[in-house]
Amino acid sequence: GTMKRFRRHGHESQRDKHKQDLYQFNKTVEHGFPHQPSALGFSPSLQLLAIGTRLGAIKLYGTPGVEFMGLHDENAAVTQVHFLPKQVEMVTLLDDNSLHMWTLRAHNGISELLEIGRFTLSGPPGAPPSVTRVTAVLAHSSGELLLLGTEGGHVFVVEVPGFRELEENNINLYLLQNKVIIQIPEDYVGRRNLECVEALHENPLNPRQVLIGYSRGLMVLWDLDRQRPIQHFLGTQQLESVWWMEDGVNILSSHSDGSYCQWTVTGEDPQTEPENQEMPYGAFPCKAISKIIQVPSKQGPPFLIFSGGMPRASYGDRHCISVIHSKTHEALDFTSRIIDFFERCFKKHSFGEPSALVVLVEEELVVVDLQSEGWPVIQTPYLVPLHCSAITCSHHVSSIPLKLWERVQAAGALQNTHYSRKPWPIIGGQNLAPDPPQRDLLLTGHEDGTVRFWDASGVCLYPMYKLSTAGVFLTDADPNDNMNQGSEGEWPPFRKVGCFDPYSDDPRLGIQKIHLCKYSGYLTVAGTAGQILIMELNDEAAEQMVEATVVDLLHGQEGFRWKGQARLDVREEPVLFPPGFQPFALVQCQPPAVVTAIALHSEWKLVAFGTSHGFGFYDYHQKNNIMVKCTLNPSDQMAMEGPLSRVKSIKKSLRQSFRRIRRSRVSMRKHHTTNAAKLQEINARLEAEALQEMELAPVQRKIEARSSDDSFTGLVRTLYFADTFVSDSSHSTPSLWAGTNGGAVFAYVLRVPSLERRAEDPVVAHAAKEIQLMHRAPVVGLVVLDGKGAPLPEPLEVAHDLSRSPEMHGSHHLLVVSEEQFKLFTLPKVSSKSKLKLTAVDGSRVRRVGVAWFGSRTDEQLESSLVVLTNQGELHVISLPSIKMMVHYPCIRREDVSGIASCVFTKYGQGFYLMSPSEFERFSLSTRWVVEPRCLVEAPLQMRLKNPSSPVHRDQPDGVPTEHRYLQTQSVIDETMPHYNLKFC
């Protein structure tokens, strides 16, 4: 016995080593736009941009590929981010009033973002909280001080990086007033104690002078060395922001009544009247100008840039930044709330020429080129708002052939002519990641009927091309829908910028399923109202009719009446399609229910499609439907209610009322986008809950037989084309397999005519097999394994020499993946061979399944496995053909139903899921294929010369040593790792 156990132990350790060689779980990079951003920072010396979010995340971006991410322990919003000038440190302020110091530290030649200290102001004993509630932060250019202005009107001086309070340097005007050092009119100080510090600014020509702006309108010029005021300025309106011009002599202040003032620094006290005062959108009451900046330009007058100031009654709901230069004046009109902005200057000689305006709004980052005529927008290489229209599905395709890649790129370039040609203006850090070994596409389907193609090969998810399907249909879109493409002489001179637009003309356009064949360039997309479009890539524009082939899935079944949405009306005249993917065939399911599954076989030129009522398949070569099978059970009345009908009636009515609000909003064309964002969030939540009720069984249920009168038993979950042995073991034949929500699998044998007869002879299909799983658990995946136990290659893959031919000797097996188990059947007999159950106790259900190839870094050999995501958010890798559990890792929170529902796997063991409506989290299960940021940010040269050793990290003020938290460990890949060209035999 001992011997045996000992031997097995040796075998186990070898197996463990094998697992370690192949599998390793990492969350690698977050693609897209941070959810609920709340603060913006920029370091001119490091050329890095920082964004803080309401959930306490902090993200840094430099040149494309340079990205860092950190997370505060406190679940509090980041309200401000400030880089210490010319250093690799930055300070964040959270809305729990804590300050945090972060640094970029190099480790093995790769920088990591670390939190190195935290601090909260401690006021005098017994002082009210407002005394220490921080409202304004100035990171002093010496790099050694932070000035903290508070709600109670105090300014505290703190030494960094150690966060030591320098009490003797604190500034309290109230005490000075009492000592009669400074003469400020009584009504400014009075009993209200100056109120809040709104602004702290350093004199650009003399760092020892600081301007303090108080909310009542008073501004005080302070001398840090002599610790006394030099001059004060008596504004009469509530202060919003302050800007000190480059000459060190002129100051701009902006106010809550929509005005701004210019003041002159004379050193003589006091200045009661500004030099001049402007109301840019004047006469009627205006909203506050929340931030103002002025930048000189070499030729002629400066650029004046400010946010807000719009006439309250007519345009109070607009989110605008105005840019005024010489005779050009534009009010840039964004579709969501402005969080902050800054300008980028080219050279830092005596006068920088403003080159770009960088604006962070709630739903996107917009960069405006101020050097080119018309001030066009620059395409962002990262931080792209994936959720311009809500994402409804996604599809990943690995190793795209170069020819297809270039054609998609060319089609995208034609769409992007309105973008600026200028390079991306944020260029900090070095991207050290190796070039991606292959070209990958991620396709996302959206609620407005668009499909967006993203370059997903590397760290930056880059937009390549956008396909719109709406043109095929007649929708409620308003032709005058360009909100405000301002007419000549309109005032204010609005220009709509940004691409976030959550309003869908018609929810039926939403894309539900996508399948692209990378070898033939055929694409099929299916939507919410039973529409399936088949498209091909054309490099020229083309005008063509798209006729619908209507397919009745009820197939003459009596007693069913569809209560859901009507189908979309197809345009009856030819439509001009731009270069790119163009539809040439349209299948319309009746009833027009959501399409729940599609499969495309580009070699046989067939498309299979399924809904909650049944499935069929269509010959897109001859443009006719071949067959249809109704899977409805007589008790399936629910499936006749329309999409997401099983949502409790209250949810349904809520949803409808939201749709109504949304439609009325669209007709009013007033975009209260804060509401729109809330509305989108609630909508997404309702949709996720509805989905959970409709197709995802409750978590608590153990494995048990499901009664056949459960609703939606006929819903088709998966479709699969295979060339395999269905009728007998000597002749393989084309076949289609379909799995339903009620645990049924249907197999059809197809007769596909030879190439020369393909256009004339019909494709014929007849039913061959039917399997009913005992537990009636929904079938979520079907795979046929060849004689060597490998999954069958994709259509045309062998023809393109990218896969070996499948092994046709030895028996094939059908792997049926249900929500509860993995079951292997021998073909053609369909007798059960082996099975693996998912644990019933914790209520695990399979939610997503994919076939992936794994290999170690050192060995060329590849093996295929199943990758599985459960409703608990756990990832499992299961070996093929032995169906043994190899490894499992927790990945997504189980409460995150929409995250789990959005997950998509790649062919090489990576995956993507939506961690928020606007961000994909990318993960890898493979040791060989990992895409992650590897970058280096170094301190600017002059700082390194001045301070050759690394900064001294003093203890925190309370004597507790600073803790170092490794937040984004960049795993360092061995440089000798070969670059695989991904051709597999």
Secondary structure, DSSP 4 states (H G I P E B T S, - for coil): -HHHHHHHHHHHHHHHHHHHHHEEEEEEEEEE--SSEEEEEEETTTTEEEEEETTSEEEEE-STT-EEEEE-SS---EEEEEEPTTSSEEEEEETTS-EEEEEEEEETTEEEEEEEEEE----STT--GGGT-EEEEEE-TTSSEEEEEETTS-EEEEETTTTEE-GGG-B-HHHHHHTTSS---HHHHTTTTT--EEEEEEETTEEEEEEEEETTSEEEEEETTTTEEEEEEE-SS-EEEEEE-TTSSEEEEEETTS-EEEEE--SSS-B-S-SEEE-TT-SS-B--EEEEEEE--SSSSPEEEEEE--BHHHHTT-EEEEEEETTEEEEEEESS-EEEEEEEES--SSSPPEEEEEEEETTEEEEEESSSTT-PEEPPSS---TTSS-EEEEEEE-S--HHHHHHHHHHHHHHTTTS--SPPS---SEE-PPPPSS--EEEEEETTSEEEEEE-SSSS-EEEEEEE-GGGEE-S--TT-STT---TT-SS-EEE--------S-GGG-EEEEEE-TTT-EEEEEETTSEEEEEEEESS-EEE---EEEEESSTT-TT----SPPPPEEPSS-EEEPSEEEEEEEEEEES-PPP-EEEEETTTTEEEEE-SSEEEEEETTTTEEEEEEE---TT-GGGGS-TTTTS-HHHHHHHHHHHHHHHHHHHHT---HHHHHHHHHHHHHHHHHHHHHHHS--TTPPS-PPPTTSTTTT-EEEEEEEEE-SS-SS--EEEEEEEETTSEEEEEEEEPPPGGGTTTSPPEEEEEEEEE-TT---EEEEEEE-TTSPBPPPTTTTTTTSSPPP--SS--EEEEEESSEEEEEETTTTEEEEEEEPPTTTT--EEEEEEEEE--SS----EEEEEEEETTSEEEEEETTT--EEEEEE-S-TT-HHHHHT-EE-TTSEEEEEEETTEEEEEEEESS------EE----HHHHHH--SPPP-PPPTTSPPPPPEE-S--PPPPTTPPPPP----
